[in-house]
């Protein structure tokens, strides 16, 4: 739905009174320690979760203030979330329902709304009765096919070949080429999230056992085996990086040396740098655009036929196998091949085609 359509729809069903009064009403923004918006975002377990839920809450704040959804000047910080009652949250749900968003993304907005209202309740700004009524919203139902794409081996190989083509004047693969090839191989072989990858430390890789110790969402630790292909790429990178402590994949200078902080410690990459690396190598390889989460989806899709959903969920760092199954983006050709491998029925009538013998007359 376009912004003009959204505006006309909300004009016909105005916002219930006294939700977010305009700034002219003289409201004093809440202090950070008393701001439900900041407290809710602060307790989320990862930077990606904070980013997504901040976007959702900002969308809701703009709905309530009558602003365009893409207006960066209006955020949820300092807003009087404790003013919301059931008539307001029900109105918000109606507006979300009108947006051209997937059911899952709509439910993220409801989850963010419930989260910020819970913080307002815990702060004593919202009574228990008002809180329970305000969050009594039915979830959105429906299903969408998984987003993203399944990457064939040829694309992964082309990306790593582009890294190998990054050579110095002496003809050796540069440090950036070795590092980026190892990053792509590990993402492909282990299905890590961006934030998990950049948080890896040298000590997290057990070179003898070829195991990675990963800290995922919710501060949950898991161990992931590294296959022989990714291990070879990692060893090639470590031969260039060295065995010093610090991030497994640190930032590099233009000259290819490890960038260090003033205290001498290697600088950790940020998650956006992983996306930038893939964008650069994708362009060099002349492949379709590849995002980091495409590699994670491909890892899960490739692993599901080899392991059960519980094992796959454990390696992916999912709390529930149902979440893991939503990541299955195997191409339609694989589903078609699986259906073709089903048994073929034998075309034979159940009854004989020979005419039946006439029954004897019971009266004779």
KEKE-3310 file (N, C-alpha, C; in steps of 0.2 Angstrom, whole numbers, plus 5000, padded with zeros to 4 digits):
npx = (5004:5003:5010:5000:4988:4988:4987:4974:4967:4969:4963:4950:4947:4950:4964:4961:4958:4970:4982:4996:5000:5003:5019:5016:5009:5016:5023:5036:5050:5054:5067:5082:5083:5071:5063:5053:5055:5069:5073:5067:5073:5087:5087:5087:5094:5104:5113:5107:5093:5090:5090:5080:5069:5069:5066:5053:5046:5048:5041:5028:5027:5027:5015:5006:5009:5005:5014:5024:5030:5043:5050:5064:5065:5056:5055:5053:5058:5057:5044:5027:5023:5016:5003:4996:4981:4969:4961:4969:4980:4973:4969:4981:4985:4975:4980:4993:4989:4984:4996:5007:5015:5023:5015:5024:5032:5023:5019:5031:5030:5019:5025:5035:5028:5021:5032:5038:5027:5027:5038:5035:5025:5032:5040:5030:5022:5011:4996:4992:4980:4977:4988:4987:4975:4979:4989:4982:4980:4976:4987:4994:4989:4994:5005:5021:5032:5049:5061:5074:5088:5093:5109:5119:5132:5141:5140:5145:5158:5163:5163:5173:5184:5185:5190:5203:5208:5213:5227:5244:5258:5268:5262:5256:5242:5232:5231:5218:5212:5214:5208:5194:5190:5191:5181:5169:5169:5168:5155:5147:5149:5146:5135:5134:5127:5129:5133:5138:5149:5158:5161:5169:5183:5201:5204:5192:5192:5195:5209:5214:5203:5195:5184:5172:5168:5154:5145:5129:5113:5104:5114:5119:5129:5136:5143:5151:5155:5168:5170:5181:5184:5181:5190:5203:5203:5202:5215:5224:5221:5225:5238:5243:5237:5242:5245:5241:5231:5214:5201:5195:5193:5199:5199:5207:5220:5223:5234:5234:5238:5234:5222:5224:5219:5222:5227:5234:5227:5219:5207:5190:5179:5163:5146:5141:5152:5154:5143:5147:5159:5154:5147:5157:5164:5155:5152:5164:5165:5155:5142:5125:5117:5123:5118:5123:5114:5109:5119:5118:5104:5106:5115:5107:5097:5104:5109:5097:5092:5102:5103:5093:5079:5080:5094:5099:5093:5100:5113:5111:5108:5095:5081:5070:5065:5055:5057:5069:5064:5058:5068:5071:5076:5077:5079:5065:5067:5073:5062:5054:5061:5062:5048:5047:5054:5046:5036:5030:5013:5006:4997:4984:4968:4958:4948:4945:4944:4937:4921:4909:4903:4887:4875:4867:4850:4840:4828:4827)
npy = (4994:5011:5027:5038:5031:5024:5036:5040:5030:5030:5042:5040:5032:5038:5040:5035:5046:5054:5046:5048:5062:5078:5087:5100:5099:5099:5089:5081:5073:5056:5051:5042:5031:5029:5027:5017:5012:5013:5004:4992:4989:4989:4977:4967:4953:4954:4964:4964:4960:4971:4981:4978:4978:4991:4997:4993:4998:5012:5013:5011:5022:5033:5030:5033:5046:5052:5053:5050:5034:5032:5043:5048:5057:5055:5045:5031:5035:5042:5044:5044:5030:5024:5029:5022:5013:4999:5002:5010:5001:4992:4999:5002:4989:4987:4996:4990:4979:4983:4986:4981:4969:4954:4941:4937:4948:4958:4952:4954:4968:4968:4961:4969:4980:4974:4971:4984:4990:4981:4984:4997:4994:4987:4997:5004:5013:5009:5002:4985:4980:4988:4986:4972:4972:4980:4973:4962:4956:4948:4937:4939:4929:4917:4913:4914:4910:4906:4919:4925:4916:4900:4895:4889:4877:4882:4895:4898:4893:4902:4914:4912:4910:4922:4929:4922:4927:4939:4946:4950:4961:4952:4941:4933:4927:4940:4946:4951:4943:4930:4931:4934:4923:4913:4918:4917:4903:4898:4904:4897:4883:4883:4890:4903:4917:4935:4943:4933:4928:4939:4940:4930:4923:4920:4910:4903:4894:4877:4870:4857:4848:4854:4862:4875:4886:4895:4910:4913:4920:4926:4924:4911:4897:4887:4872:4870:4859:4860:4858:4849:4857:4870:4871:4870:4882:4891:4887:4892:4906:4908:4906:4917:4927:4924:4918:4925:4932:4938:4944:4932:4935:4949:4967:4974:4984:4995:4990:4977:4973:4968:4978:4988:4993:5008:5003:4992:4980:4969:4976:4972:4967:4975:4969:4974:4975:4962:4960:4970:4964:4953:4959:4965:4954:4947:4956:4956:4942:4942:4936:4933:4944:4942:4939:4939:4931:4923:4913:4907:4902:4893:4884:4878:4873:4863:4855:4849:4838:4829:4827:4826:4837:4842:4841:4849:4861:4863:4865:4876:4886:4888:4889:4882:4868:4871:4884:4882:4875:4884:4890:4883:4883:4876:4873:4872:4862:4851:4847:4843:4832:4824:4820:4813:4802:4794:4779:4771:4767:4751:4748:4740:4731:4729:4719:4703:4702:4692:4685:4683:4667:4661:4662:4648:4644:4646:4640:4628)
npz = (5000:4996:5002:5001:4999:5012:5020:5016:5021:5035:5037:5036:5046:5060:5072:5089:5102:5112:5112:5107:5111:5102:5100:5105:5116:5127:5133:5142:5137:5141:5153:5148:5157:5161:5149:5140:5127:5125:5135:5131:5119:5123:5130:5121:5113:5102:5090:5078:5081:5088:5079:5070:5078:5082:5070:5068:5080:5077:5065:5071:5079:5070:5064:5074:5076:5064:5054:5039:5035:5032:5038:5045:5055:5065:5079:5090:5102:5118:5117:5123:5127:5137:5137:5129:5126:5125:5114:5106:5103:5096:5085:5080:5076:5065:5056:5053:5047:5035:5028:5015:5020:5025:5034:5044:5046:5050:5062:5069:5072:5081:5091:5095:5099:5110:5118:5121:5128:5139:5145:5149:5158:5168:5173:5180:5174:5168:5171:5178:5173:5162:5154:5151:5144:5133:5126:5121:5108:5093:5084:5067:5054:5041:5027:5019:5006:5009:5011:5001:4993:4986:4984:4971:4970:4960:4961:4974:4972:4961:4968:4978:4969:4964:4975:4975:4964:4968:4968:4973:4967:4966:4963:4972:4982:4990:5007:5010:5000:5004:5017:5014:5006:5015:5024:5016:5014:5027:5030:5021:5024:5038:5041:5048:5056:5052:5063:5072:5065:5064:5077:5081:5088:5088:5097:5097:5087:5085:5079:5078:5080:5071:5074:5077:5090:5094:5098:5099:5096:5110:5119:5118:5117:5105:5096:5081:5068:5056:5039:5027:5016:5020:5031:5025:5018:5029:5035:5026:5027:5040:5040:5035:5043:5056:5073:5084:5097:5097:5085:5074:5061:5057:5054:5040:5034:5020:5014:5017:5030:5047:5055:5069:5085:5096:5107:5103:5100:5088:5077:5077:5064:5058:5057:5045:5037:5032:5023:5014:5009:5002:4993:4985:4981:4974:4963:4957:4953:4944:4947:4952:4964:4980:4997:5014:5022:5013:5011:5024:5023:5012:5018:5028:5020:5013:5023:5029:5021:5024:5038:5053:5057:5070:5073:5063:5067:5079:5075:5067:5077:5081:5091:5090:5079:5070:5066:5059:5048:5041:5034:5023:5007:4996:4978:4966:4957:4965:4973:4963:4958:4969:4970:4958:4961:4968:4971:4957:4952:4948:4934:4934:4934:4948:4948:4939:4921:4915:4911:4924:4930:4928:4941:4949:4948:4962:4963:4956)
capx = (5000:5007:5008:4994:4983:4988:4984:4967:4963:4969:4959:4943:4947:4955:4967:4958:4961:4975:4987:5003:4999:5008:5024:5014:5005:5021:5026:5043:5053:5056:5074:5084:5082:5063:5061:5052:5058:5076:5074:5066:5079:5093:5087:5087:5101:5109:5112:5102:5087:5089:5089:5074:5063:5069:5062:5046:5043:5048:5035:5022:5027:5025:5008:5003:5009:5003:5020:5026:5033:5050:5052:5068:5065:5051:5057:5049:5062:5054:5037:5023:5020:5011:4997:4992:4976:4967:4958:4975:4983:4968:4969:4988:4984:4972:4985:4998:4985:4983:5002:5009:5020:5022:5012:5029:5034:5017:5019:5036:5028:5015:5030:5039:5023:5020:5038:5038:5022:5029:5043:5031:5021:5037:5042:5025:5019:5005:4993:4992:4974:4978:4993:4984:4970:4982:4992:4977:4980:4977:4992:4992:4990:4996:5012:5024:5038:5055:5064:5081:5089:5097:5115:5122:5140:5145:5141:5150:5165:5165:5165:5180:5188:5186:5195:5209:5211:5215:5234:5249:5262:5272:5258:5253:5235:5233:5228:5211:5209:5214:5203:5187:5189:5189:5174:5164:5169:5165:5148:5144:5150:5144:5129:5134:5125:5135:5136:5142:5155:5163:5163:5173:5190:5206:5203:5186:5193:5200:5212:5215:5197:5191:5177:5171:5163:5150:5140:5123:5107:5102:5121:5119:5135:5136:5149:5150:5161:5170:5171:5188:5185:5182:5196:5209:5203:5204:5222:5227:5221:5228:5245:5244:5235:5246:5241:5240:5224:5210:5196:5197:5193:5200:5199:5213:5222:5223:5240:5233:5240:5229:5221:5224:5217:5227:5230:5237:5222:5216:5200:5184:5174:5156:5142:5140:5158:5153:5139:5151:5164:5151:5145:5163:5166:5149:5153:5170:5163:5149:5136:5119:5119:5122:5119:5126:5109:5108:5123:5115:5099:5109:5118:5102:5093:5108:5109:5091:5092:5108:5102:5086:5077:5083:5101:5100:5092:5106:5119:5110:5107:5088:5078:5065:5066:5050:5061:5074:5061:5056:5074:5072:5075:5079:5075:5059:5069:5074:5056:5051:5065:5060:5042:5048:5057:5041:5034:5025:5008:5005:4991:4981:4962:4957:4944:4946:4940:4933:4914:4908:4899:4880:4873:4862:4843:4839:4821:4827)
capy = (5000:5017:5032:5041:5026:5024:5042:5041:5025:5032:5048:5038:5029:5042:5037:5036:5052:5054:5041:5051:5070:5082:5090:5106:5098:5101:5083:5081:5066:5052:5050:5036:5026:5028:5026:5010:5011:5011:4999:4986:4988:4987:4970:4962:4949:4955:4970:4963:4961:4978:4985:4976:4980:4998:4999:4992:5003:5018:5013:5012:5029:5037:5029:5036:5054:5054:5054:5045:5028:5033:5049:5047:5062:5053:5038:5029:5037:5048:5044:5042:5023:5022:5032:5018:5008:4994:5005:5012:4996:4988:5003:5000:4982:4988:4999:4986:4974:4986:4986:4976:4966:4947:4940:4937:4955:4961:4950:4957:4974:4967:4958:4975:4984:4971:4972:4991:4990:4977:4989:5003:4991:4986:5004:5007:5018:5007:4997:4978:4979:4992:4982:4966:4973:4983:4968:4956:4957:4942:4937:4938:4922:4917:4910:4916:4906:4908:4924:4924:4911:4894:4896:4883:4876:4886:4902:4898:4893:4908:4919:4910:4911:4930:4930:4919:4931:4945:4945:4955:4962:4946:4935:4929:4930:4945:4945:4952:4938:4924:4932:4934:4917:4909:4920:4914:4896:4897:4905:4892:4877:4883:4894:4908:4924:4940:4945:4927:4927:4944:4940:4924:4925:4915:4904:4899:4888:4871:4868:4850:4845:4857:4864:4882:4888:4901:4913:4915:4924:4925:4922:4904:4894:4880:4870:4868:4856:4864:4853:4849:4862:4877:4871:4872:4890:4894:4887:4897:4913:4908:4906:4924:4931:4923:4914:4930:4933:4943:4942:4927:4939:4956:4972:4975:4990:4994:4986:4970:4971:4968:4985:4988:4999:5012:4998:4986:4975:4969:4978:4968:4970:4975:4965:4977:4973:4955:4962:4973:4959:4949:4963:4966:4948:4946:4960:4953:4936:4942:4932:4936:4947:4937:4942:4934:4926:4918:4907:4903:4898:4887:4879:4874:4869:4858:4850:4846:4831:4824:4827:4828:4844:4844:4842:4855:4867:4864:4868:4883:4890:4889:4887:4877:4865:4874:4890:4880:4873:4890:4892:4878:4886:4871:4874:4868:4856:4846:4845:4839:4826:4820:4818:4808:4796:4790:4773:4771:4762:4746:4749:4733:4732:4725:4713:4700:4704:4686:4686:4678:4661:4662:4658:4643:4646:4643:4637:4622)
capz = (5000:4995:5008:5000:5001:5019:5023:5015:5025:5042:5038:5037:5053:5064:5078:5095:5106:5118:5111:5107:5110:5098:5105:5108:5122:5132:5136:5143:5135:5147:5154:5146:5162:5161:5143:5138:5120:5125:5139:5128:5114:5126:5133:5116:5113:5097:5086:5072:5084:5090:5073:5067:5082:5082:5064:5069:5084:5074:5061:5075:5082:5065:5063:5079:5075:5058:5049:5034:5039:5031:5040:5050:5061:5070:5081:5096:5108:5122:5116:5129:5126:5143:5135:5124:5128:5120:5108:5102:5100:5091:5079:5077:5072:5059:5051:5051:5043:5029:5025:5011:5023:5026:5041:5049:5048:5054:5069:5072:5074:5087:5096:5097:5103:5116:5122:5124:5133:5145:5149:5153:5164:5173:5176:5184:5170:5165:5176:5175:5169:5155:5150:5148:5138:5127:5122:5119:5100:5089:5079:5060:5051:5034:5025:5013:5004:5012:5007:4999:4987:4987:4980:4969:4971:4955:4963:4979:4969:4958:4973:4981:4963:4963:4980:4973:4959:4971:4969:4974:4961:4966:4961:4978:4984:4995:5013:5009:4996:5009:5022:5011:5004:5021:5026:5012:5015:5033:5030:5017:5028:5045:5041:5053:5055:5051:5069:5074:5061:5066:5084:5082:5090:5086:5101:5095:5082:5087:5073:5078:5079:5066:5077:5079:5096:5092:5103:5095:5099:5117:5122:5118:5114:5101:5092:5074:5064:5049:5034:5025:5011:5023:5035:5021:5017:5035:5037:5022:5030:5047:5038:5033:5049:5062:5078:5089:5100:5093:5080:5069:5054:5059:5049:5037:5031:5012:5013:5019:5037:5052:5058:5076:5089:5099:5113:5100:5099:5082:5076:5075:5059:5060:5053:5038:5033:5029:5017:5009:5006:4998:4987:4981:4977:4969:4957:4953:4950:4939:4949:4955:4970:4986:5004:5019:5024:5008:5013:5029:5020:5008:5023:5031:5015:5011:5028:5030:5018:5027:5045:5055:5059:5077:5072:5059:5071:5084:5071:5065:5082:5082:5097:5088:5072:5066:5063:5054:5042:5037:5030:5018:5001:4990:4972:4964:4954:4969:4975:4957:4957:4974:4968:4953:4964:4972:4967:4951:4953:4943:4931:4934:4937:4954:4946:4933:4916:4913:4913:4929:4929:4930:4947:4948:4950:4968:4963:4952)
cpx = (5004:5005:5002:4988:4982:4985:4977:4963:4963:4964:4952:4942:4952:4958:4963:4962:4966:4980:4994:5001:5004:5013:5021:5010:5010:5024:5034:5046:5055:5064:5076:5082:5075:5060:5059:5055:5065:5078:5073:5071:5085:5093:5087:5094:5106:5108:5107:5094:5085:5087:5082:5068:5063:5065:5055:5043:5043:5042:5028:5021:5025:5018:5004:5003:5007:5008:5021:5030:5041:5053:5057:5068:5061:5053:5052:5052:5058:5047:5033:5019:5015:5004:4992:4987:4974:4964:4963:4978:4979:4969:4976:4988:4981:4977:4990:4995:4984:4990:5004:5015:5018:5019:5018:5031:5029:5018:5025:5034:5023:5020:5033:5034:5022:5026:5039:5033:5023:5034:5040:5027:5026:5040:5036:5021:5012:5002:4993:4986:4975:4983:4991:4979:4974:4986:4988:4976:4981:4983:4990:4994:4992:5003:5014:5030:5044:5058:5071:5082:5093:5103:5118:5129:5144:5145:5146:5157:5167:5166:5172:5185:5190:5191:5202:5213:5214:5223:5238:5253:5267:5268:5255:5246:5236:5230:5221:5208:5208:5208:5196:5186:5187:5183:5169:5164:5166:5157:5144:5144:5147:5137:5128:5130:5131:5138:5140:5149:5160:5165:5167:5180:5195:5205:5197:5187:5198:5202:5213:5209:5192:5184:5177:5166:5160:5146:5135:5118:5106:5108:5121:5125:5133:5142:5147:5156:5162:5173:5178:5189:5186:5188:5202:5209:5205:5212:5226:5227:5225:5236:5247:5243:5240:5242:5240:5232:5220:5205:5199:5198:5193:5199:5206:5214:5222:5229:5240:5236:5234:5228:5221:5222:5223:5231:5234:5233:5219:5209:5195:5180:5167:5152:5141:5146:5157:5148:5143:5156:5160:5148:5151:5164:5161:5150:5159:5169:5158:5143:5130:5121:5118:5123:5121:5121:5107:5113:5120:5109:5101:5112:5112:5098:5098:5109:5103:5091:5097:5107:5095:5085:5080:5091:5103:5098:5097:5112:5118:5109:5100:5085:5073:5066:5061:5053:5065:5070:5059:5062:5075:5070:5077:5075:5069:5061:5070:5067:5053:5055:5063:5053:5042:5051:5052:5039:5029:5020:5008:4998:4988:4974:4962:4953:4946:4941:4936:4926:4913:4903:4892:4878:4867:4855:4841:4832:4821:4831)
cpy = (5006:5022:5036:5037:5025:5030:5042:5036:5027:5038:5046:5034:5032:5038:5039:5042:5050:5048:5044:5059:5073:5085:5097:5105:5098:5095:5083:5074:5063:5052:5043:5030:5024:5027:5019:5008:5009:5005:4992:4985:4986:4980:4965:4959:4951:4961:4970:4964:4968:4983:4984:4979:4988:5001:4998:4997:5010:5019:5014:5019:5034:5036:5033:5044:5056:5056:5049:5040:5028:5039:5048:5052:5060:5046:5037:5032:5043:5049:5042:5035:5021:5025:5027:5013:5003:4997:5008:5006:4992:4992:5002:4994:4983:4991:4995:4981:4977:4987:4980:4972:4959:4946:4940:4944:4959:4959:4952:4964:4973:4965:4964:4979:4981:4972:4979:4992:4987:4981:4994:5000:4990:4992:5007:5012:5016:5001:4990:4977:4982:4988:4976:4967:4976:4978:4962:4957:4950:4942:4937:4931:4922:4914:4913:4911:4910:4914:4922:4918:4906:4895:4890:4883:4881:4893:4903:4898:4899:4914:4918:4911:4918:4932:4928:4924:4938:4944:4951:4956:4956:4940:4931:4932:4935:4943:4945:4946:4932:4925:4931:4927:4912:4911:4917:4906:4894:4898:4899:4885:4877:4887:4899:4914:4929:4941:4939:4927:4933:4944:4934:4926:4919:4909:4900:4894:4883:4868:4860:4846:4848:4859:4872:4882:4895:4903:4916:4920:4922:4922:4915:4901:4888:4879:4868:4865:4860:4858:4854:4855:4869:4877:4872:4879:4893:4893:4891:4904:4913:4909:4913:4928:4930:4920:4919:4930:4938:4940:4937:4930:4946:4961:4972:4982:4989:4990:4979:4968:4972:4975:4984:4994:5002:5007:4992:4980:4975:4972:4973:4971:4971:4971:4967:4975:4967:4956:4965:4969:4955:4953:4964:4960:4946:4950:4957:4946:4936:4937:4936:4939:4942:4941:4937:4929:4921:4912:4903:4899:4892:4882:4875:4870:4863:4853:4846:4839:4826:4823:4828:4835:4846:4845:4848:4861:4868:4867:4875:4888:4892:4886:4881:4874:4869:4880:4888:4878:4878:4893:4888:4881:4882:4873:4870:4861:4850:4843:4840:4832:4821:4816:4812:4802:4792:4784:4774:4766:4757:4747:4742:4734:4727:4718:4710:4702:4698:4686:4681:4673:4663:4659:4653:4645:4642:4639:4630:4617)
cpz = (5000:5001:5007:5002:5009:5022:5022:5020:5032:5043:5039:5043:5057:5070:5084:5099:5111:5118:5112:5106:5106:5103:5108:5114:5128:5136:5137:5141:5141:5147:5151:5151:5163:5155:5141:5132:5121:5130:5135:5123:5117:5129:5128:5115:5108:5093:5081:5075:5086:5084:5070:5071:5083:5076:5065:5074:5081:5069:5065:5077:5076:5063:5068:5079:5069:5053:5044:5037:5037:5033:5046:5056:5066:5072:5088:5103:5111:5121:5122:5128:5131:5142:5131:5128:5123:5113:5103:5099:5095:5084:5076:5073:5066:5054:5049:5046:5036:5025:5021:5014:5024:5033:5046:5051:5051:5061:5073:5075:5080:5092:5099:5101:5110:5121:5125:5129:5140:5149:5153:5159:5170:5176:5180:5181:5168:5170:5173:5171:5162:5151:5147:5143:5132:5123:5120:5112:5097:5084:5072:5058:5044:5033:5019:5012:5007:5007:5005:4994:4989:4982:4978:4970:4966:4957:4969:4976:4965:4963:4976:4975:4963:4969:4978:4968:4961:4973:4970:4967:4961:4964:4966:4980:4990:5002:5013:5005:5000:5014:5019:5009:5010:5024:5022:5013:5021:5033:5026:5021:5035:5046:5046:5051:5055:5058:5073:5071:5063:5073:5086:5083:5088:5090:5100:5090:5084:5081:5073:5077:5074:5068:5079:5085:5094:5097:5099:5099:5106:5121:5123:5114:5110:5097:5086:5070:5058:5044:5031:5020:5015:5028:5031:5019:5023:5037:5032:5024:5036:5046:5037:5040:5055:5067:5084:5091:5096:5089:5075:5062:5056:5053:5046:5034:5023:5010:5014:5026:5041:5055:5065:5079:5093:5104:5110:5098:5092:5082:5074:5069:5062:5055:5046:5034:5029:5022:5012:5005:5001:4992:4982:4977:4972:4962:4953:4950:4945:4940:4951:4961:4976:4992:5009:5021:5019:5009:5019:5027:5016:5013:5026:5026:5013:5016:5030:5027:5021:5035:5047:5057:5065:5077:5068:5063:5076:5081:5069:5071:5083:5088:5096:5080:5068:5062:5058:5048:5038:5033:5024:5011:4995:4984:4970:4961:4959:4972:4969:4957:4963:4973:4963:4955:4968:4968:4962:4952:4947:4941:4930:4937:4943:4952:4939:4927:4913:4916:4919:4927:4932:4936:4946:4951:4956:4968:4959:4956)
residu = (UNK:UNK:UNK:UNK:UNK:UNK:UNK:UNK:UNK:UNK:UNK:UNK:UNK:UNK:UNK:UNK:UNK:UNK:UNK:UNK:UNK:UNK:UNK:UNK:UNK:UNK:UNK:UNK:UNK:UNK:UNK:UNK:UNK:UNK:UNK:UNK:UNK:UNK:UNK:UNK:UNK:UNK:UNK:UNK:UNK:UNK:UNK:UNK:UNK:UNK:UNK:UNK:UNK:UNK:UNK:UNK:UNK:UNK:UNK:UNK:UNK:UNK:UNK:UNK:UNK:UNK:UNK:UNK:UNK:UNK:UNK:UNK:UNK:UNK:UNK:UNK:UNK:UNK:UNK:UNK:UNK:UNK:UNK:UNK:UNK:UNK:UNK:UNK:UNK:UNK:UNK:UNK:UNK:UNK:UNK:UNK:UNK:UNK:UNK:UNK:UNK:UNK:UNK:UNK:UNK:UNK:UNK:UNK:UNK:UNK:UNK:UNK:UNK:UNK:UNK:UNK:UNK:UNK:UNK:UNK:UNK:UNK:UNK:UNK:UNK:UNK:UNK:UNK:UNK:UNK:UNK:UNK:UNK:UNK:UNK:UNK:UNK:UNK:UNK:UNK:UNK:UNK:UNK:UNK:UNK:UNK:UNK:UNK:UNK:UNK:UNK:UNK:UNK:UNK:UNK:UNK:UNK:UNK:UNK:UNK:UNK:UNK:UNK:UNK:UNK:UNK:UNK:UNK:UNK:UNK:UNK:UNK:UNK:UNK:UNK:UNK:UNK:UNK:UNK:UNK:UNK:UNK:UNK:UNK:UNK:UNK:UNK:UNK:UNK:UNK:UNK:UNK:UNK:UNK:UNK:UNK:UNK:UNK:UNK:UNK:UNK:UNK:UNK:UNK:UNK:UNK:UNK:UNK:UNK:UNK:UNK:UNK:UNK:UNK:UNK:UNK:UNK:UNK:UNK:UNK:UNK:UNK:UNK:UNK:UNK:UNK:UNK:UNK:UNK:UNK:UNK:UNK:UNK:UNK:UNK:UNK:UNK:UNK:UNK:UNK:UNK:UNK:UNK:UNK:UNK:UNK:UNK:UNK:UNK:UNK:UNK:UNK:UNK:UNK:UNK:UNK:UNK:UNK:UNK:UNK:UNK:UNK:UNK:UNK:UNK:UNK:UNK:UNK:UNK:UNK:UNK:UNK:UNK:UNK:UNK:UNK:UNK:UNK:UNK:UNK:UNK:UNK:UNK:UNK:UNK:UNK:UNK:UNK:UNK:UNK:UNK:UNK:UNK:UNK:UNK:UNK:UNK:UNK:UNK:UNK:UNK:UNK:UNK:UNK:UNK:UNK:UNK:UNK:UNK:UNK:UNK:UNK:UNK:UNK:UNK:UNK:UNK:UNK:UNK:UNK:UNK:UNK:UNK:UNK:UNK:UNK:UNK:UNK:UNK:UNK:UNK:UNK:UNK:UNK:UNK:UNK:UNK:UNK:UNK:UNK:UNK:UNK:UNK:UNK:UNK:UNK:UNK:UNK:UNK:UNK:UNK:UNK:UNK:UNK:UNK:UNK:UNK:UNK:UNK:UNK:UNK:UNK:UNK:UNK)
# end
